[in-house]
Every structure is written in C-alpha cells, then in structure tokens.
Amino acid sequence: MYYSYSRILSYNAFLNFLIGERGVGKTYGAVKFVTKEFIKKGHQFVYLRRYKSDLKKSTPTFFDSLITNNEFPDHELKTKGNNFYIDGNLAGYALTLSTAQDLKSANFDKVKFVVFDEFIIDEGVRKYYLSNECEVFLNFLESTLRLKNDCRVFLLGNAGNLVTNPYFLYFGMSVPTQSDIRTFKNGLILLQYMKNEEYRQMKKQTKFGQLVAGT
C-alpha cells in the first residue's frame, strides 16, 4: 500500500506537507516517486532527516520495500554509505538537517526533489527540533536547490502534534477542514491531511487494533 503523488503534483506547489496516520504509505510513495523520476528523467533527489541517528537507521533500508515488492525488476537499486545508486548511477543523497551548514560548497545541480521524512516529532519521543529550525531548513533548500524553479519539496509527517510544530507556526498553516488539501502562500505551499480508510479497516481486524480500539 502506498501513496500516489500524482494528485498533489498537479497543484505545482514548492513545499508539499503530507500529513497522515501510520500505514498510509507516505514514505513508500516518496521513495517510489523519486526512483521513477530518476529512471525516466535523470532527476536526482535528497532524502533528508533531522539527525544522524535517524539517517543511520533509515538509509540502509531505503530501497528495501521497492525491492521486496518487485517495483522496478529491471533496475538495480543500491545504497552505499549516504548515497543512493540506480543501475550504478548516483541517484540521490542522504543528508541531515542538523549538519546543513556544512553543505554550502557542495554541488547538487542535478537535484530536483527533496524528501524530508518524519519532519514532525512524535509526542513522547526524546528528540527536539533544532534551534530556529525553519530558517535552517530554508537555508538548506537554498544551498541544495540553488533557487531552481522546477524543484519540489515533500515534508512527510505522522498526524501528531500539528498545532505547535514549528513549521505550521512559521508558515501560518492549519489543518484543512473543507477537504483534505489546503494551499497557502499563493499556492507555493500545499498541505494535505490524508486518511486511509482501507488501512484503518485492516488494522481493526488485527489483535493490536482490537487492543487499542476506543483508546
């Protein structure tokens, strides 16, 4: 099960905030999308996490779900260190926001997409947002995308503390009420709050789903 990016791409927003419950397929859909874009058009991507500890856990298994589901059977998908390779060619970079200040002299001319995974910190987790994080993030985008107009940024987050996270406060965003999508800043920012009824029904049938029902 994965989330398709075709609908939000039609809005042509620069920053795309995708918020949803676990299991909706946000990350899987993002990995599939950037992989397909590189195979078809040669567009590179950045996979961004906040801290090195986050990256250490997620980078080695970046392509695993695609390989398991045989999404691209005619192509070789590999991770070497903090770089991603498709058919032996450099396709993407794994980077951390906490060390973004070190990237000012790096060359990312072929990068068109940035995927910031788990940008919202879940409640109860002993991790913290960076000081002035939104400014750090914007400086990171300027360093990697170099003000190119044809780039897209995807920020993926679980539906947790939406009201007080720094990005919602910084950009003056709020959860859509009339539909699942709302735009801000004259369409430069898109926010989608997604639900997956199919996944919810599947979860209800599991022992865990029955355990937490009504809580």
Disulfide bonds with the S-S distance in Angstrom:
none
